Amino acid sequence: MLLQRTPDLREPLAEAAGQLGLALTEAQIDQLQAYLALIHKWNQVYNLTAVRQPAAMLTQHLVDSLSLVEPLRRHTQGRALRVMDVGSGGGLPGVVLAIVIPELTVVCVDAVAKKTSFIQQVAAELRLPNLRGEHSRVEQLKIEAFDVIASRAFASLVDFTQWTRQHLKPDAIWLAMKGQTPQDEIAALPAKVTVFHVEQLKVPGLDAQRCLVWMRPTT
């Protein structure tokens, strides 16, 4: 199979990051560009995403994932926390977080083996010692607990919190990336889950509503 070359998208990537208030280093921009190239290459064999064009992947996947960085940094305050990206697929947003917030340890969990194999390949090729993939259904996973559990287009809030609750450290939080505010999903949450903030996100170049739902277990 002839693999198409990925165009150089460093400039629009840096511009979008700037609009999100992120000052990325040249090394981080290079790593994100290399990650995009790997998605484009492997997608033609592994079907990691339905998005086929690199410029669309940039906006719909990388820049969308970058919109989580500042809110997460606001929470972590530079601490070296453990983050799970559940239902990670090709590593979104987990790989992006591992690149841009290197003090985090990021574990990308997915039930599809080829996707976690891809994440392992990304970690090796981009030399990201703080990133790894775990092939498992999250509710069956045996692993050290996390400070933050995040998801992007994974499941309903009820399922997301129910399936991952066992993996939360004390005082840990859930972060769910959603489209428009999921009022019905929030209303369906049990009393043991508290939504303490819904943050509207603006993704440069993406004409769609995006929000971040912050949750914690109710004590």
C-alpha positions as CSV (number, residue, x, y, z in Angstrom):
1,M,0.0,0.0,0.0
2,L,1.3,3.5,-0.9
3,L,1.2,5.7,2.2
4,Q,0.6,9.4,1.5
5,R,3.0,11.9,3.0
6,T,1.6,14.0,5.8
7,P,1.8,17.8,5.1
8,D,3.8,20.0,7.5
9,L,1.2,21.6,9.8
10,R,3.5,23.1,12.4
11,E,2.5,26.6,11.6
12,P,-1.3,26.2,11.9
13,L,-0.7,24.0,14.9
14,A,1.4,26.7,16.7
15,E,-1.2,29.4,15.7
16,A,-4.1,27.4,17.1
17,A,-2.1,26.6,20.3
18,G,-1.5,30.4,20.7
19,Q,-5.2,31.1,20.4
20,L,-5.7,28.6,23.3
21,G,-3.2,30.5,25.3
22,L,-0.5,27.8,25.1
23,A,3.1,28.6,24.6
24,L,4.4,25.3,23.1
25,T,8.1,24.7,22.6
26,E,9.5,23.9,19.2
27,A,10.1,20.4,20.5
28,Q,6.5,20.0,21.5
29,I,5.3,21.3,18.2
30,D,7.6,18.8,16.4
31,Q,6.3,16.0,18.6
32,L,2.6,16.9,17.9
33,Q,3.4,17.1,14.1
34,A,5.1,13.7,14.3
35,Y,2.1,12.3,16.2
36,L,-0.3,13.6,13.6
37,A,1.9,11.9,10.9
38,L,1.8,8.6,12.8
39,I,-2.0,8.8,13.0
40,H,-2.2,9.5,9.3
41,K,0.1,6.6,8.5
42,W,-1.4,4.0,10.7
43,N,-4.9,5.1,10.0
44,Q,-4.6,3.7,6.5
45,V,-4.0,0.3,8.0
46,Y,-5.6,0.3,11.4
47,N,-8.6,2.6,10.9
48,L,-7.9,4.7,14.0
49,T,-10.3,7.5,13.0
50,A,-12.9,8.2,10.4
51,V,-11.2,11.6,9.7
52,R,-8.9,11.1,6.8
53,Q,-7.4,14.4,5.9
54,P,-4.4,15.6,8.0
55,A,-5.7,19.2,8.2
56,A,-9.0,18.0,9.5
57,M,-7.3,15.7,12.0
58,L,-5.3,18.7,13.2
59,T,-8.5,20.7,14.1
60,Q,-10.9,17.9,15.1
61,H,-8.4,15.8,17.1
62,L,-5.2,17.6,18.1
63,V,-6.5,21.1,18.6
64,D,-9.6,19.8,20.2
65,S,-7.4,17.8,22.6
66,L,-5.2,20.9,23.2
67,S,-8.3,22.7,24.5
68,L,-8.1,20.5,27.6
69,V,-4.5,21.5,28.5
70,E,-5.1,24.9,30.2
71,P,-8.1,23.7,32.3
72,L,-6.1,20.6,33.4
73,R,-3.0,22.7,34.2
74,R,-5.2,24.9,36.3
75,H,-6.1,21.9,38.3
76,T,-2.7,20.1,38.5
77,Q,-0.7,23.3,39.4
78,G,2.5,21.6,38.2
79,R,2.0,18.5,40.3
80,A,3.2,15.2,38.9
81,L,-0.2,13.5,38.8
82,R,-1.4,10.3,37.2
83,V,-4.0,10.7,34.5
84,M,-6.1,8.0,32.8
85,D,-7.5,8.6,29.3
86,V,-10.3,6.0,29.1
87,G,-11.6,4.9,25.7
88,S,-8.5,6.6,24.3
89,G,-8.7,5.3,20.7
90,G,-5.7,6.5,18.9
91,G,-4.5,8.4,22.0
92,L,-6.8,11.5,22.1
93,P,-6.4,13.4,24.3
94,G,-3.9,11.3,26.2
95,V,-0.9,11.5,23.8
96,V,-1.4,15.3,23.5
97,L,-1.4,15.7,27.3
98,A,1.7,13.5,27.7
99,I,3.5,15.8,25.1
100,V,2.4,19.2,26.4
101,I,2.3,18.5,30.2
102,P,5.3,16.2,30.6
103,E,5.1,16.1,34.4
104,L,2.0,14.0,34.1
105,T,2.0,10.2,33.9
106,V,-0.6,9.3,31.2
107,V,-2.1,5.9,30.7
108,C,-4.4,5.5,27.7
109,V,-6.9,2.7,28.1
110,D,-8.8,1.1,25.3
111,A,-10.6,-2.2,24.7
112,V,-9.2,-2.5,21.1
113,A,-5.7,-4.0,21.1
114,K,-4.5,-2.4,17.9
115,K,-5.2,1.0,19.3
116,T,-3.2,0.5,22.4
117,S,-0.4,-1.0,20.3
118,F,-0.4,2.2,18.3
119,I,-0.1,4.2,21.5
120,Q,2.8,2.1,22.6
121,Q,4.4,2.8,19.2
122,V,3.8,6.5,19.6
123,A,5.4,6.4,23.1
124,A,8.5,4.7,21.7
125,E,8.9,6.8,18.5
126,L,8.3,10.1,20.2
127,R,10.3,9.1,23.3
128,L,7.6,9.7,25.8
129,P,8.5,7.8,29.0
130,N,5.4,9.3,30.7
131,L,3.0,7.6,28.2
132,R,1.7,4.1,27.9
133,G,-1.2,2.2,26.5
134,E,-3.2,-0.4,28.4
135,H,-5.4,-2.9,26.4
136,S,-8.4,-3.7,28.6
137,R,-12.0,-3.0,29.3
138,V,-11.6,-0.3,31.9
139,E,-14.0,-2.0,34.4
140,Q,-11.8,-5.1,34.3
141,L,-8.4,-3.3,34.6
142,K,-6.1,-3.9,37.5
143,I,-3.9,-0.9,37.9
144,E,-2.6,1.8,40.4
145,A,-5.2,4.5,41.0
146,F,-5.4,7.9,39.3
147,D,-5.6,11.5,40.3
148,V,-7.6,12.4,37.1
149,I,-9.7,10.2,34.8
150,A,-10.5,11.9,31.5
151,S,-12.6,10.9,28.5
152,R,-13.3,12.3,25.1
153,A,-16.3,11.0,23.2
154,F,-16.2,7.8,25.2
155,A,-19.6,7.0,26.9
156,S,-22.4,8.6,28.8
157,L,-21.5,10.3,32.0
158,V,-23.3,7.6,34.0
159,D,-21.3,4.8,32.3
160,F,-18.0,6.7,32.4
161,T,-18.2,7.4,36.1
162,Q,-19.6,3.9,37.0
163,W,-17.0,2.0,35.0
164,T,-14.0,4.0,36.3
165,R,-14.9,4.9,39.9
166,Q,-12.7,2.0,41.3
167,H,-9.6,3.7,39.7
168,L,-9.9,7.0,41.5
169,K,-7.6,8.1,44.2
170,P,-9.1,9.9,47.2
171,D,-9.8,13.5,46.1
172,A,-9.5,12.6,42.4
173,I,-11.7,14.0,39.7
174,W,-13.3,13.0,36.4
175,L,-13.1,15.2,33.3
176,A,-15.4,14.5,30.4
177,M,-15.0,16.3,27.1
178,K,-18.4,16.7,25.5
179,G,-20.1,18.7,22.7
180,Q,-23.0,20.8,24.0
181,T,-23.7,20.7,27.7
182,P,-25.2,17.2,28.2
183,Q,-28.1,18.2,30.5
184,D,-29.8,14.9,30.2
185,E,-26.7,12.9,31.1
186,I,-26.0,15.2,34.1
187,A,-29.6,14.8,35.3
188,A,-29.2,11.0,35.1
189,L,-26.1,10.9,37.3
190,P,-26.6,9.2,40.7
191,A,-26.3,11.1,43.9
192,K,-22.8,9.6,44.5
193,V,-21.4,11.7,41.6
194,T,-21.3,15.6,41.9
195,V,-20.9,17.8,38.8
196,F,-19.1,20.8,40.3
197,H,-18.4,22.8,37.0
198,V,-19.3,22.7,33.4
199,E,-16.7,24.7,31.4
200,Q,-17.4,25.9,27.9
201,L,-14.4,25.4,25.5
202,K,-13.7,27.3,22.3
203,V,-11.7,25.2,19.8
204,P,-9.9,27.3,17.2
205,G,-11.2,26.3,13.7
206,L,-13.9,24.1,15.0
207,D,-17.5,25.3,14.4
208,A,-19.1,23.2,17.1
209,Q,-20.0,23.5,20.7
210,R,-17.5,21.9,23.1
211,C,-17.5,21.7,26.9
212,L,-15.7,20.1,29.8
213,V,-17.7,18.4,32.6
214,W,-15.9,18.4,35.9
215,M,-17.0,15.7,38.4
216,R,-16.0,14.2,41.7
217,P,-17.4,11.4,43.8
218,T,-19.8,12.4,46.5
219,T,-18.5,11.6,50.0
